[in-house]
Amino acid sequence: MLKRTKQYLRSINYDYDKTYIRPLMVPDSVYVLKFGKDHRNNRVVVKYSHTWTGRVKINEIALRLHKQKHPRIFKHEADMLKYLNKRLTRKAAD
C-alpha cells in the first residue's frame, strides 16, 4: 500500500516505519506510515476497507506534517504526492 509514496520517500532519503491497525468497532482498517529525515514526526494515516472481491479500497488518506492538529485529507495517493513534493522540496531548499 502507498507504493509510490514509499518510493518517493526513499528517493529523498527519508526513513519510514509502517504499522497496521485493525480497530474493533469500525469496519475500516488503518495503515499508519510515519516518516522523517531525523525524527519520524510526520505521518500518513490511511483508512481502507476490502471489497467483496478482496481488493483494497482506500477511503481516506490523512497527512499530518510536523504533528499538525488538523490533517490534510486526500482521496488519492497522487494528490498527496503532489502536496508532499511541493512541501518537502521547499523545506529542503530552506
N, C-alpha and C positions, 0 to 999 in steps of 0.2 A: 504494500500500500504506500502511496506517495513516492513512487519510484523516481519520478523526475525531480521532486524536491530533494530527496536524498542525494541524487547525482549532483544537483546544483550546490548543495552544502559541502560536499566533498571537493568540488572544483574550486571553491573559495576558501578551503582549509578550515571549515567549521566542524567541530565534533558534535555528535548527537547520540542520544540514548532513546530507545523506544520501549514502550510498555503497552500492554493490552489490559483493559478493564472490562469486566462483564458485570454491570450493575444488576441487582436482583429485581428491582421494582419497575424498570422501564425496558421496553423491547430493544432499544438501541444498544449496541456495543460501543466502546470508546477506545480510541487509539491515541496515545499521547507521545509526541515527539519533542523532546527537549533538546535545544541546540544552543551553541555559543562558541566563541573563539577561546576565551579563557575560562569563563564560568557558563554553565548551561542555564542562563536566566531567561531565555526565550522559549516559548513553547507553542506547538500546534496541537489542537485538540480536534480530533475527527470523530464525529458521531456517525455511525454507519449501521446498516442492517443487511440482512441477506434476503434475496428474493426467493421465490419458491423453487427456482432452478438452481439455486446455490451461488449465484453471482453476488458480489459485494455492491451494495448501493450506498453511496455517500450521501448523507442527508445534510450535513453541515460541517464546515471547516472554520474553526475559530483560531485566530492567530493573536498571541499576546507577545509583544516585543518589550523586553526590559520590565516585566511584571506590571503591565498596564492594568488598570482597573476595568476598563471596558474593551473587550477584544474586538478585532476586526473580523467580520463574518463574511465568508466566501462560499459560493455554491460549487465552484470548480477549482481544481488544482492550478490550472493555467492562470486564472485571475490572481491567485495567491502568489504565484511565481513572479508575475509582473510587479506586484506590490513589493515583494521581497527584493527583487533585483534593484528596484528604484531606491528602497530604503537602505539596503546593506552596502550598495556601491557608494551612496552618498556618505554613509558613516565611515567607510574605508578611506574616502578622499579627505576627510577632516583630520 
